[in-house]
Amino acid sequence: MVFAVAMIFVDQTIVSIAAPSIVEELGLSASGMQRVVNAYLLALAACFALGGRLADVLGHRRVVVAGTLLFVVSSVLCGSVPSGDFAQSWLVIFRATQGVGAALVYPAALAVVVSVVPVDRRGRALALFFVLAGAFTALGPLLGGWLTAWTWRAIFWINVPVAVVALVLTARARVPEARKRERLDAPGAVLVATGMALNVFGIQQSSTWGWTSPATWACIAGGLLVLVVFCRYELRTDEPLIKLRVFRDRAFTADTLVLFFSMLAFIPVLFFASVYAQTSLSSSPHQAALYVLYFFAGFGLSAQWGGRILDKHGARPTMKLGTALACVGFALWAWKLTDLSAHDQWPYACMAGAGMGLVLSPASADAVNRAIGASYGEVTGITQTVRNYAGALGMAVFGTLLTHATTSRVAQTLTAKGLPEQAVPGAARGIAEAVIGHPDDRAPTGGGPTATLMRSSFEAVHMDFAQANQWVFYGMAVALGLAWLCTFLHPGTRVTDGDRGTPAAPRR
């Protein structure tokens, strides 16, 4: 199962490292590249609940195999994208189908792990699962830096051998095939996918349409309205896609909120840290990969510790400690971004990662332990829907914030350099898009005043981009602060094998 999900974790980081190379070869804008990243996350979020239900209804092993095949075929097609006007649409479509494949694999694979491990050892088992999968996540930047030096297309083709190993091991494994005779809630799946897509698309397009545009607010409000309709429909149907009554468990609700606010930062930081390293620090893809690994070093070291705390004392202590540590780590990391030195930043990147390691697997494991009727695939679908919706939302919010902040800072630089006032807004916008999408060695060409000014003030623009990123990283610290507040909603109870329905005594 670790090999089955390895592709999913690798793809969350490997594409971020290759983003500038993809932008240059295919001629995408920075916002276009963010749509490519978000297509994967949105498809994951939209289909996770459906994937969890399919795993319960059709059998875990069957769904793992189907999802792996869909994922690897989509990966090959992503790596085969043709150049030209259709390139962005091609990538968005097949990144989305990759996300659908991942949404089938992950809840089914995690449900297999949960179903074969006793609850009193589940924290350590899931922590090991997340650490091993996290090792593949950390491997993603290194692979991305190495493969991008050859061709960025190889970052998708690398999934083929991993998928072959996963399919062979799955065929040999003795995976129990427990199934439920229930219908699939197709209307619910359509509603939740539509609501999340509209919501995230509206936020992402605000950088292009503007916050005063009726279209921006129509998408955001329309998405929220569809999600409200989805919740009302789920409460009234006999066999819903998501059994919302699980949220009556206060601990499950607290776990879900902590995961939501934590994932607002966890997935976006991989993308923004990589682009920051290649832009403001003038790093190569390989050097950017090492920069991102500072974060994963802290994550890997603390994840196992968080699993042990969960088994002994419950989820609340490790979630409190982890969210507080991550909040401080992100704030200090943001403070140091303008030093333009990876050497000065690595302790705080490690601190932020360590906090995340203490939070994510314990919160996920505790939520899964509270499944209704041992529907592990379904509850995993709920938590992963929340996680990836938060990740897509974070990408949209922080991407919009970064574009606005960079444009504002660059406009000030161009004004100070003497560019005519009427030319500043358009030039600043174009330069911000170029800087966000391209690393240091791809300075703009041409003989116009904007290009000339850009070349003469490239170092200043690097600092502008670093200052804009401070807003993003401080925003991540705020998200972790909100997650810390949500930990106080958790009653401190634990679920045990011997007392499945009655939580154990509270632990502080």
C-alpha positions as CSV (number, residue, x, y, z in Angstrom):
1,M,0.0,0.0,0.0
2,V,2.9,2.3,0.6
3,F,4.1,1.8,-3.0
4,A,0.5,2.3,-4.2
5,V,0.4,5.8,-2.6
6,A,4.0,6.7,-3.3
7,M,3.1,8.1,-6.7
8,I,0.5,10.4,-5.1
9,F,3.0,11.8,-2.6
10,V,5.8,12.2,-5.1
11,D,3.5,14.1,-7.5
12,Q,2.6,16.6,-4.8
13,T,6.2,17.9,-4.7
14,I,8.0,16.9,-7.9
15,V,5.8,19.1,-10.1
16,S,6.5,22.2,-7.9
17,I,10.3,21.8,-8.6
18,A,9.7,21.5,-12.3
19,A,7.1,24.3,-12.5
20,P,9.5,27.0,-13.9
21,S,10.8,24.7,-16.6
22,I,7.2,23.7,-17.6
23,V,6.3,27.4,-17.7
24,E,9.2,28.3,-20.0
25,E,8.8,25.4,-22.5
26,L,5.0,25.5,-22.8
27,G,4.6,29.3,-22.4
28,L,2.3,29.1,-19.5
29,S,1.6,32.1,-17.2
30,A,2.2,31.7,-13.4
31,S,-1.6,31.6,-12.9
32,G,-1.8,29.0,-15.6
33,M,0.7,26.8,-13.8
34,Q,-1.2,27.2,-10.5
35,R,-4.3,26.0,-12.4
36,V,-2.3,22.9,-13.4
37,V,-1.3,22.3,-9.8
38,N,-4.9,22.9,-8.5
39,A,-6.5,20.7,-11.1
40,Y,-4.8,17.7,-9.4
41,L,-5.7,18.9,-5.9
42,L,-9.3,19.7,-6.8
43,A,-9.9,16.3,-8.4
44,L,-8.4,14.7,-5.3
45,A,-10.7,16.7,-3.0
46,A,-13.8,16.3,-5.2
47,C,-13.4,12.5,-5.6
48,F,-11.9,11.3,-2.3
49,A,-15.3,10.7,-0.7
50,L,-16.4,8.8,-3.7
51,G,-13.2,6.9,-3.7
52,G,-13.7,6.0,-0.1
53,R,-17.2,4.8,-0.7
54,L,-16.2,2.8,-3.8
55,A,-13.5,1.1,-1.7
56,D,-16.2,0.0,0.8
57,V,-18.6,-1.1,-1.9
58,L,-16.4,-2.7,-4.5
59,G,-13.5,-3.9,-2.3
60,H,-10.2,-2.2,-1.3
61,R,-7.8,-4.2,-3.5
62,R,-9.9,-3.8,-6.7
63,V,-10.1,0.0,-6.2
64,V,-6.4,0.3,-5.5
65,V,-5.6,-1.5,-8.8
66,A,-8.1,0.5,-10.8
67,G,-6.9,3.8,-9.3
68,T,-3.2,2.9,-9.9
69,L,-3.9,2.1,-13.6
70,L,-5.8,5.4,-14.1
71,F,-3.1,7.4,-12.4
72,V,-0.2,5.9,-14.4
73,V,-1.9,6.3,-17.7
74,S,-2.7,9.9,-16.9
75,S,1.0,10.4,-15.9
76,V,2.2,9.2,-19.2
77,L,-0.2,11.5,-21.0
78,C,0.9,14.5,-18.9
79,G,4.5,13.8,-19.9
80,S,3.5,13.7,-23.5
81,V,1.8,17.1,-23.6
82,P,2.3,18.8,-27.0
83,S,3.6,22.3,-27.3
84,G,1.1,25.0,-28.5
85,D,-2.1,26.7,-27.5
86,F,-3.6,23.5,-26.2
87,A,-0.8,22.7,-23.8
88,Q,-2.4,24.2,-20.7
89,S,-5.7,22.6,-21.3
90,W,-4.0,19.2,-22.0
91,L,-2.1,19.4,-18.7
92,V,-5.1,20.6,-16.7
93,I,-7.3,17.7,-18.1
94,F,-4.8,14.9,-17.4
95,R,-3.6,16.3,-14.1
96,A,-7.3,16.2,-13.1
97,T,-7.6,12.5,-14.2
98,Q,-4.4,11.9,-12.2
99,G,-6.2,13.3,-9.2
100,V,-9.2,11.0,-9.8
101,G,-6.8,8.0,-9.9
102,A,-5.2,9.2,-6.7
103,A,-8.6,9.7,-5.1
104,L,-9.4,6.0,-5.8
105,V,-6.0,4.7,-4.5
106,Y,-5.4,6.6,-1.3
107,P,-8.6,5.9,0.8
108,A,-8.6,2.3,-0.3
109,A,-4.9,1.8,0.6
110,L,-5.3,3.6,3.9
111,A,-8.4,1.5,4.7
112,V,-6.4,-1.7,4.1
113,V,-3.8,-0.5,6.6
114,V,-6.4,0.5,9.2
115,S,-8.4,-2.8,8.8
116,V,-5.4,-5.1,9.5
117,V,-3.9,-3.2,12.5
118,P,-5.4,-3.3,16.0
119,V,-6.6,0.2,17.2
120,D,-4.1,0.2,20.1
121,R,-1.2,0.0,17.6
122,R,-2.8,2.0,14.9
123,G,-1.1,5.3,15.7
124,R,2.4,3.8,15.3
125,A,1.3,1.9,12.2
126,L,-0.2,4.9,10.5
127,A,2.7,7.0,11.6
128,L,5.1,4.5,9.9
129,F,2.8,4.5,6.8
130,F,2.9,8.3,6.7
131,V,6.7,8.5,7.3
132,L,7.4,6.0,4.5
133,A,5.0,7.8,2.2
134,G,6.5,11.1,3.4
135,A,9.9,9.7,2.4
136,F,8.6,9.5,-1.1
137,T,7.3,13.0,-0.8
138,A,10.8,14.2,0.3
139,L,12.3,12.2,-2.6
140,G,10.0,14.1,-5.0
141,P,12.1,17.3,-4.9
142,L,15.4,15.4,-5.3
143,L,14.0,13.4,-8.2
144,G,12.4,16.6,-9.7
145,G,15.7,18.5,-9.6
146,W,17.6,15.6,-11.2
147,L,15.0,14.7,-13.8
148,T,14.3,18.3,-14.8
149,A,18.0,18.7,-15.7
150,W,17.2,16.1,-18.3
151,T,13.6,16.9,-19.2
152,W,10.7,18.0,-17.1
153,R,8.5,15.4,-18.8
154,A,10.4,12.6,-17.0
155,I,8.8,13.8,-13.7
156,F,5.6,12.2,-14.9
157,W,7.2,9.2,-16.5
158,I,8.9,8.2,-13.3
159,N,5.5,7.0,-12.0
160,V,5.5,4.1,-14.5
161,P,8.1,1.9,-12.7
162,V,6.6,2.8,-9.3
163,A,3.1,1.7,-10.5
164,V,4.5,-1.6,-11.8
165,V,6.0,-2.4,-8.4
166,A,2.8,-1.4,-6.6
167,L,0.6,-3.6,-8.9
168,V,2.9,-6.6,-8.5
169,L,3.0,-6.3,-4.7
170,T,-0.8,-5.7,-4.5
171,A,-1.3,-8.9,-6.5
172,R,0.9,-10.8,-4.1
173,A,-0.5,-9.3,-0.9
174,R,-3.3,-11.0,1.1
175,V,-5.6,-8.0,1.2
176,P,-9.0,-8.8,2.8
177,E,-11.9,-8.0,0.6
178,A,-14.8,-6.8,2.8
179,R,-17.6,-5.2,0.8
180,K,-20.9,-3.4,1.6
181,R,-24.0,-3.7,-0.5
182,E,-24.8,0.0,-0.8
183,R,-25.6,2.3,-3.7
184,L,-23.3,5.0,-4.8
185,D,-24.5,8.6,-4.3
186,A,-23.9,10.1,-7.7
187,P,-25.8,13.3,-7.1
188,G,-23.8,13.9,-4.0
189,A,-20.6,13.4,-5.8
190,V,-21.5,15.9,-8.5
191,L,-22.7,18.5,-6.0
192,V,-19.5,18.4,-3.8
193,A,-17.2,18.4,-6.9
194,T,-19.1,21.4,-8.4
195,G,-19.2,23.4,-5.2
196,M,-15.5,23.0,-4.4
197,A,-14.4,23.7,-8.0
198,L,-16.5,26.9,-8.3
199,N,-15.3,28.1,-4.9
200,V,-11.6,27.6,-5.6
201,F,-11.8,28.8,-9.2
202,G,-13.4,32.1,-8.1
203,I,-10.6,32.8,-5.6
204,Q,-7.9,31.9,-8.1
205,Q,-9.4,34.1,-10.9
206,S,-9.7,37.1,-8.5
207,S,-6.1,37.9,-9.5
208,T,-7.2,38.2,-13.1
209,W,-10.8,39.4,-12.8
210,G,-10.3,41.5,-9.7
211,W,-12.1,41.4,-6.4
212,T,-14.7,43.9,-7.6
213,S,-15.7,41.7,-10.5
214,P,-19.2,40.2,-10.3
215,A,-17.8,37.0,-11.9
216,T,-15.4,36.5,-9.0
217,W,-18.1,36.7,-6.3
218,A,-20.6,34.7,-8.4
219,C,-18.1,31.8,-8.5
220,I,-17.2,32.0,-4.8
221,A,-20.8,32.5,-3.5
222,G,-22.1,30.0,-6.0
223,G,-19.6,27.4,-4.9
224,L,-20.5,27.9,-1.2
225,L,-24.2,27.7,-2.1
226,V,-23.8,24.4,-3.9
227,L,-21.9,23.0,-0.9
228,V,-24.8,24.1,1.4
229,V,-27.2,22.3,-1.0
230,F,-24.9,19.2,-0.9
231,C,-25.0,19.1,3.0
232,R,-28.8,19.4,3.0
233,Y,-29.1,16.6,0.4
234,E,-26.7,14.3,2.3
235,L,-28.7,14.7,5.5
236,R,-31.9,13.7,3.7
237,T,-30.7,10.8,1.6
238,D,-30.8,7.2,2.9
239,E,-27.3,6.2,1.6
240,P,-25.3,9.5,1.4
241,L,-21.8,9.9,0.0
242,I,-20.7,11.4,3.3
243,K,-22.4,10.4,6.6
244,L,-22.5,13.9,8.1
245,R,-23.7,12.4,11.4
246,V,-20.0,11.4,12.1
247,F,-19.5,15.2,12.8
248,R,-21.7,14.8,15.9
249,D,-18.5,13.3,17.4
250,R,-16.8,16.3,18.8
251,A,-13.4,14.8,18.6
252,F,-13.9,13.9,14.9
253,T,-15.0,17.5,14.2
254,A,-11.9,18.9,16.0
255,D,-9.6,16.5,14.1
256,T,-11.2,17.6,10.8
257,L,-10.9,21.3,11.6
258,V,-7.2,20.9,12.6
259,L,-6.5,19.1,9.4
260,F,-8.3,21.7,7.3
261,F,-6.3,24.7,8.7
262,S,-3.1,22.7,8.7
263,M,-3.4,21.7,5.1
264,L,-4.0,25.3,4.0
265,A,-0.3,25.6,4.6
266,F,1.2,22.1,4.1
267,I,0.5,21.6,0.4
268,P,1.0,25.2,-0.8
269,V,4.3,25.6,1.1
270,L,5.9,23.0,-1.2
271,F,5.0,25.0,-4.3
272,F,5.8,28.5,-3.0
273,A,9.1,27.5,-1.2
274,S,10.3,25.9,-4.5
275,V,9.4,28.9,-6.6
276,Y,10.9,31.3,-4.0
277,A,14.2,29.3,-4.0
278,Q,14.5,29.4,-7.8
279,T,13.5,33.1,-8.0
280,S,14.8,35.0,-5.0
281,L,17.7,32.7,-4.1
282,S,18.7,32.1,-7.7
283,S,18.7,28.3,-7.0
284,S,18.8,25.6,-9.6
285,P,16.0,23.0,-9.5
286,H,18.3,20.6,-7.6
287,Q,19.2,23.3,-5.1
288,A,15.6,24.2,-4.7
289,A,14.9,20.6,-4.0
290,L,17.4,20.6,-1.1
291,Y,15.8,23.8,0.2
292,V,12.4,22.1,0.4
293,L,14.0,19.1,2.1
294,Y,14.8,21.2,5.2
295,F,11.0,21.2,5.8
296,F,10.7,17.5,5.2
297,A,13.7,16.7,7.5
298,G,11.7,18.1,10.4
299,F,8.5,16.5,9.2
300,G,10.1,13.0,9.0
301,L,11.8,13.2,12.4
302,S,8.7,14.2,14.3
303,A,6.0,12.1,12.6
304,Q,6.9,8.9,14.4
305,W,7.0,10.7,17.7
306,G,3.5,12.0,17.1
307,G,2.3,8.5,16.5
308,R,3.7,7.3,19.8
309,I,2.1,10.2,21.7
310,L,-1.3,9.4,20.0
311,D,-1.1,5.7,21.2
312,K,-0.3,6.6,24.8
313,H,-2.1,9.9,25.4
314,G,-4.5,10.5,22.5
315,A,-4.5,13.1,19.7
316,R,-5.0,16.3,21.6
317,P,-1.5,16.7,23.2
318,T,0.4,16.1,20.0
319,M,-2.0,18.3,18.0
320,K,-1.6,21.2,20.4
321,L,2.2,20.9,20.4
322,G,2.4,20.4,16.7
323,T,0.2,23.3,15.6
324,A,2.0,25.7,18.1
325,L,5.4,24.6,16.8
326,A,4.4,24.9,13.2
327,C,2.8,28.4,13.7
328,V,6.0,29.7,15.3
329,G,8.2,28.0,12.6
330,F,6.3,29.5,9.7
331,A,6.3,33.0,11.3
332,L,10.1,32.8,11.9
333,W,10.7,31.4,8.4
334,A,8.7,34.3,6.9
335,W,10.7,36.8,8.9
336,K,14.0,35.4,7.4
337,L,12.9,35.2,3.8
338,T,14.2,38.7,3.0
339,D,17.7,37.7,4.2
340,L,17.9,35.8,0.8
341,S,20.0,33.1,2.5
342,A,19.0,29.4,2.8
343,H,21.6,29.0,5.5
344,D,19.7,31.5,7.8
345,Q,16.3,29.9,7.1
346,W,16.8,26.1,7.5
347,P,16.2,25.9,11.3
348,Y,12.8,27.6,10.9
349,A,11.9,25.5,7.9
350,C,12.7,22.4,10.0
351,M,10.7,23.7,12.9
352,A,7.6,24.3,10.7
353,G,8.0,20.8,9.2
354,A,8.4,19.2,12.7
355,G,5.2,20.8,13.8
356,M,3.4,19.5,10.8
357,G,4.7,16.0,11.5
358,L,3.3,16.1,15.0
359,V,-0.1,17.1,13.6
360,L,-1.0,15.3,10.4
361,S,-0.8,11.6,11.1
362,P,-2.2,11.8,14.7
363,A,-5.1,13.9,13.6
364,S,-5.8,11.6,10.6
365,A,-5.5,8.4,12.6
366,D,-7.7,9.7,15.4
367,A,-10.4,10.7,12.9
368,V,-10.3,7.3,11.2
369,N,-10.6,5.6,14.6
370,R,-14.0,7.2,15.0
371,A,-15.5,5.7,11.9
372,I,-19.1,4.8,12.1
373,G,-19.5,1.0,11.7
374,A,-15.8,0.6,10.8
375,S,-16.4,2.3,7.4
376,Y,-12.7,3.2,7.2
377,G,-12.7,3.9,3.5
378,E,-15.6,6.3,3.8
379,V,-14.1,8.2,6.8
380,T,-10.7,8.4,5.1
381,G,-12.6,9.8,2.1
382,I,-14.0,12.5,4.3
383,T,-10.7,13.5,5.9
384,Q,-8.8,13.4,2.6
385,T,-11.6,15.5,1.0
386,V,-11.1,18.1,3.6
387,R,-7.3,17.9,3.4
388,N,-7.1,18.3,-0.3
389,Y,-9.9,20.9,-0.6
390,A,-7.9,22.9,2.0
391,G,-4.8,22.4,-0.1
392,A,-6.5,23.7,-3.3
393,L,-8.0,26.6,-1.4
394,G,-4.6,27.5,0.1
395,M,-3.0,27.4,-3.4
396,A,-5.7,29.7,-4.7
397,V,-5.7,32.1,-1.8
398,F,-1.9,32.3,-1.3
399,G,-1.3,32.3,-5.1
400,T,-3.7,35.3,-5.4
401,L,-2.0,37.0,-2.5
402,L,1.5,36.4,-3.9
403,T,0.5,37.8,-7.3
404,H,-1.1,41.0,-5.8
405,A,1.8,41.5,-3.4
406,T,4.5,41.0,-6.0
407,T,2.7,43.3,-8.5
408,S,2.5,46.0,-5.8
409,R,6.1,45.7,-4.8
410,V,7.4,45.7,-8.5
411,A,5.2,48.7,-9.3
412,Q,7.0,50.6,-6.5
413,T,10.4,49.6,-7.9
414,L,9.5,50.6,-11.5
415,T,8.1,54.0,-10.3
416,A,11.3,54.6,-8.4
417,K,13.3,53.7,-11.5
418,G,11.4,56.4,-13.5
419,L,9.0,54.4,-15.6
420,P,6.0,56.7,-16.7
421,E,3.1,56.4,-14.3
422,Q,0.6,55.2,-16.9
423,A,2.9,52.3,-17.9
424,V,3.5,51.1,-14.4
425,P,0.4,48.9,-13.7
426,G,0.6,46.8,-16.9
427,A,4.4,46.5,-16.7
428,A,4.3,45.5,-13.1
429,R,1.7,42.9,-13.7
430,G,3.7,41.4,-16.6
431,I,6.9,41.4,-14.6
432,A,5.2,39.8,-11.6
433,E,3.9,37.0,-13.8
434,A,7.3,36.5,-15.4
435,V,9.2,36.5,-12.0
436,I,6.7,34.1,-10.4
437,G,7.0,31.7,-13.3
438,H,10.7,31.8,-14.1
439,P,13.9,31.4,-12.1
440,D,16.9,33.8,-12.1
441,D,18.6,32.8,-15.3
442,R,15.6,33.6,-17.5
443,A,15.6,37.4,-17.4
444,P,13.3,39.2,-19.9
445,T,14.7,40.0,-23.3
446,G,13.9,42.8,-25.7
447,G,14.8,46.5,-26.1
448,G,11.7,48.2,-24.7
449,P,11.8,50.4,-21.6
450,T,10.2,47.8,-19.4
451,A,12.6,45.0,-20.4
452,T,15.6,47.4,-20.0
453,L,14.4,48.5,-16.6
454,M,13.8,44.9,-15.6
455,R,17.3,43.9,-16.4
456,S,18.8,46.8,-14.6
457,S,16.7,46.2,-11.5
458,F,16.6,42.4,-11.4
459,E,18.2,42.2,-8.0
460,A,15.6,44.6,-6.6
461,V,12.8,42.5,-8.1
462,H,14.3,39.4,-6.3
463,M,13.8,41.3,-3.0
464,D,10.3,42.4,-4.1
465,F,9.4,38.8,-4.6
466,A,10.9,37.8,-1.3
467,Q,8.9,40.5,0.5
468,A,5.7,39.3,-1.3
469,N,6.4,35.8,-0.1
470,Q,6.6,37.0,3.5
471,W,2.8,37.7,3.2
472,V,2.2,34.2,2.1
473,F,4.3,32.5,4.8
474,Y,2.8,34.8,7.5
475,G,-0.6,33.7,6.2
476,M,0.4,30.1,6.7
477,A,1.4,30.9,10.3
478,V,-2.0,32.4,10.8
479,A,-3.6,29.2,9.4
480,L,-1.6,27.1,11.9
481,G,-2.6,29.5,14.7
482,L,-6.3,28.8,13.8
483,A,-5.5,25.1,13.8
484,W,-4.1,25.5,17.3
485,L,-7.3,27.1,18.5
486,C,-9.3,24.2,17.1
487,T,-7.3,21.7,19.2
488,F,-9.1,23.0,22.3
489,L,-12.4,21.7,20.8
490,H,-11.1,18.1,21.1
491,P,-12.4,16.4,24.3
492,G,-9.1,14.5,24.8
493,T,-10.8,11.1,24.5
494,R,-9.3,8.0,22.9
495,V,-10.8,5.1,21.1
496,T,-9.7,1.5,22.0
497,D,-10.4,-1.9,20.7
498,G,-12.0,-3.1,23.9
499,D,-14.3,-0.1,24.1
500,R,-15.0,0.8,20.5
501,G,-18.1,2.8,21.1
502,T,-17.2,4.4,24.4
503,P,-14.2,6.7,24.4
504,A,-11.5,6.3,27.0
505,A,-10.9,8.8,29.8
506,P,-9.7,12.3,28.7
507,R,-6.0,12.8,28.6
508,R,-4.3,16.2,28.9
